Amino acid sequence: MCVAIPGKVIEIYEGESLIDFGKIKKRVNTFFIDNIQVGDYVLIHAGCAIEKVSEEEAIETMDIFKSISEELW
């Protein structure tokens, strides 16, 4: 099973972006995402952005991950 985590673009570099995952901020490869802009939400898998998603979809997915982690720990 593969899992992609949503995050918000907060800085853009050449081929990479700084992504905000909430408590964690990480530089990831965004080379393959067209017209990426600060404020966009993207899905990250294995250190690479794989697609843009809407803010609504990103927040809904983050809420699901949060509820799962609360149940596990």
C-alpha positions in Angstrom: 0.0 0.0 0.0 1.2 3.5 -0.8 0.4 6.6 1.2 0.6 10.2 0.0 0.6 13.0 2.6 -0.9 16.4 1.8 1.1 19.6 2.5 1.1 23.3 1.7 3.7 24.9 -0.4 5.4 27.7 1.6 8.6 28.4 -0.4 9.6 27.5 -3.9 13.1 26.7 -5.1 14.4 25.3 -8.4 12.8 21.9 -8.7 12.0 21.8 -5.0 9.6 23.4 -2.5 9.4 23.8 1.2 6.2 22.0 2.3 4.3 22.6 5.5 2.8 19.4 7.0 1.7 21.1 10.2 4.3 20.4 12.8 6.9 19.4 10.2 8.3 21.5 7.3 10.4 19.7 4.7 11.9 20.4 1.3 10.6 18.0 -1.4 10.9 17.5 -5.1 8.2 19.4 -7.0 9.9 19.3 -10.4 7.0 17.5 -12.0 4.2 19.8 -10.8 3.2 22.5 -13.3 2.7 26.1 -12.3 3.3 25.4 -8.6 2.7 28.5 -6.4 3.0 29.4 -2.7 -0.2 28.4 -1.1 -0.9 25.4 -3.3 -1.6 22.0 -1.6 0.2 18.9 -3.0 0.3 15.2 -2.2 3.8 14.0 -1.3 4.9 10.4 -1.7 8.5 9.2 -1.1 9.8 12.8 -1.1 8.2 13.9 -4.3 5.0 15.9 -5.1 2.8 13.7 -7.2 -0.2 16.1 -7.8 -1.9 19.2 -6.7 -5.1 18.9 -4.6 -7.7 21.4 -3.4 -7.3 23.0 0.0 -10.6 21.2 1.0 -9.3 17.8 0.0 -5.9 18.4 1.7 -7.6 19.4 5.0 -10.0 16.5 4.9 -7.1 14.1 4.4 -5.0 15.6 7.1 -8.0 15.3 9.5 -8.3 11.6 8.6 -4.6 11.0 9.3 -4.9 12.9 12.6 -7.8 10.9 13.8 -6.0 7.6 12.8 -2.9 8.6 14.8 -4.9 9.6 17.8 -6.6 6.1 17.8 -3.2 4.3 17.4 -1.3 6.1 20.2 
